[in-house]
Amino acid sequence: MSRLVIRFLWLSLTLSTIGCDQVTKQVAAAELADGVRRSLLHDAVRLQYTENAGAFLGLGTTLPPAIRTPVLVSAAAFLLIGVLFALRQPRLALSYRLGLYLILAAGVSNLLDRLIRGRVIDFLNLGIGPLRTGIFNVADVALMLGLALAIMAHRPATHTTLESTQH
């Protein structure tokens, strides 16, 4: 494939991830902001609207908004620049590159929320009985998938045992 086609595919992945996240957040704001929790699949999936002023799991929520927003925006921008720098490296493993693009898309989408609203819309919760996740969004799923792909791409190669090298 030509470089142009490959770049188009990466751009399409990034923009579609951002678009999916933003659309689902708009639907959540329109349909769930009334505060009523919706339950699906025997309560394995809960849809409930919340706005997270902090970072992951509400980290930083208690900071004054005049400090919280610039700190979180700056931190996200710094990390996204790092991801862009990493993507410029040649010969990255496909799974690592895919992971980085998912991280980039998730970060950009949540950063847009923070810049526009000052907080991030979350609306998904998974679990069985009392064992539940925190409330999250589609960008968070993309972020976790991207991190998993990037970590798996960097796991150490299987080492040869002493016995197999003596044959």
C-alpha positions in Angstrom: 0.0 0.0 0.0 1.1 3.5 -0.6 2.1 5.8 2.2 -0.9 8.0 1.4 -3.3 5.2 1.7 -1.8 4.1 5.0 -1.9 7.6 6.4 -5.5 7.9 5.3 -6.3 4.7 7.2 -4.6 5.9 10.4 -6.4 9.3 10.1 -9.7 7.5 9.5 -9.2 5.3 12.6 -8.3 8.4 14.7 -11.2 10.5 13.5 -13.8 7.7 13.7 -12.7 7.0 17.3 -13.1 10.6 18.2 -16.4 10.9 16.3 -17.8 7.8 17.9 -16.9 9.0 21.4 -18.3 12.5 20.8 -21.5 11.2 19.3 -22.1 8.8 22.2 -21.4 11.6 24.7 -24.0 13.8 23.0 -26.6 11.0 23.0 -25.8 10.3 26.7 -26.2 14.0 27.5 -29.6 14.1 25.7 -31.0 10.8 26.9 -29.4 10.2 30.3 -29.0 13.7 31.9 -32.3 13.3 33.6 -30.5 11.3 36.2 -32.4 8.0 35.6 -30.1 5.0 35.3 -30.8 2.6 32.6 -30.0 -1.1 33.0 -29.2 -3.6 30.2 -28.4 -7.3 30.1 -29.6 -8.1 33.6 -27.8 -5.0 35.0 -24.4 -6.1 33.6 -24.4 -2.8 31.7 -25.6 0.4 33.3 -26.1 3.7 31.4 -25.9 6.6 33.8 -24.8 10.2 33.0 -22.1 11.9 35.0 -19.6 14.6 34.3 -16.1 14.0 35.5 -14.3 17.3 36.3 -11.1 15.4 37.3 -8.9 12.9 35.5 -9.0 9.1 35.8 -11.5 8.0 38.5 -12.0 11.7 39.5 -8.4 12.4 40.3 -8.0 16.1 40.9 -11.7 16.8 41.2 -11.2 18.6 44.5 -8.8 21.2 43.0 -10.2 24.6 42.3 -11.4 24.9 38.7 -8.9 27.8 38.0 -6.1 25.3 38.8 -7.7 22.0 37.8 -8.5 22.8 34.2 -5.1 24.3 33.2 -3.3 21.5 35.0 -5.4 18.7 33.3 -5.3 20.3 29.9 -1.6 20.9 30.1 -0.9 17.3 31.3 -3.1 15.8 28.5 -1.5 18.1 25.8 2.0 17.1 27.0 1.1 13.4 26.9 -0.4 13.7 23.4 2.7 15.4 22.1 4.7 12.5 23.5 2.4 10.1 21.6 2.8 12.1 18.4 6.5 12.0 18.8 6.4 8.2 19.3 4.3 7.8 16.2 7.0 9.5 14.1 9.4 6.7 14.8 10.0 4.4 11.9 9.4 0.7 11.9 7.0 0.5 14.8 5.2 -2.8 15.3 1.7 -2.7 13.9 0.1 -3.4 17.2 2.2 -0.7 18.9 1.3 1.9 16.3 -2.4 0.9 16.5 -2.2 1.3 20.3 -0.6 4.7 20.0 -3.3 5.9 17.5 -6.1 4.7 19.8 -4.4 6.5 22.8 -4.1 9.6 20.6 -7.8 9.6 19.6 -9.0 8.9 23.1 -6.8 11.7 24.5 -7.9 14.2 21.9 -11.6 13.4 22.4 -11.5 13.7 26.2 -9.3 16.9 25.8 -12.0 18.4 23.6 -14.6 17.8 26.3 -12.4 19.4 28.9 -11.7 22.4 26.7 -15.4 22.9 25.7 -17.2 21.9 28.9 -14.5 21.9 31.6 -15.3 18.3 32.3 -15.6 14.9 30.6 -19.0 13.2 30.0 -19.0 9.5 31.3 -22.0 7.2 31.0 -21.0 3.5 30.9 -20.7 1.2 33.9 -20.1 -2.6 33.8 -20.4 -5.2 36.4 -22.1 -8.1 38.1 -23.9 -7.5 41.3 -21.9 -5.3 43.6 -18.7 -5.8 41.6 -18.7 -2.7 39.3 -16.3 -0.6 37.2 -16.1 3.1 37.5 -18.2 5.1 35.1 -16.4 5.6 31.8 -16.9 6.6 28.1 -16.0 5.3 24.6 -12.7 7.2 24.7 -11.7 5.5 27.9 -12.3 2.1 26.2 -10.1 3.2 23.2 -7.5 4.4 25.7 -7.4 1.1 27.6 -7.4 -0.9 24.4 -4.5 1.3 23.1 -2.5 0.9 26.3 -3.0 -2.9 26.2 -1.8 -3.1 22.6 1.2 -0.9 23.2 2.2 -2.9 26.4 1.7 -6.2 24.6 3.9 -5.0 21.7 6.7 -4.2 24.1 6.6 -7.3 26.3 10.0 -9.1 26.3 10.6 -11.8 23.8 10.6 -15.3 25.1 14.0 -16.2 26.4 15.7 -19.4 25.4 16.3 -21.8 28.2 19.7 -23.2 29.0 18.7 -26.7 28.0 17.6 -25.6 24.5 20.8 -23.8 23.8 23.0 -26.9 24.6 21.5 -29.2 21.9 
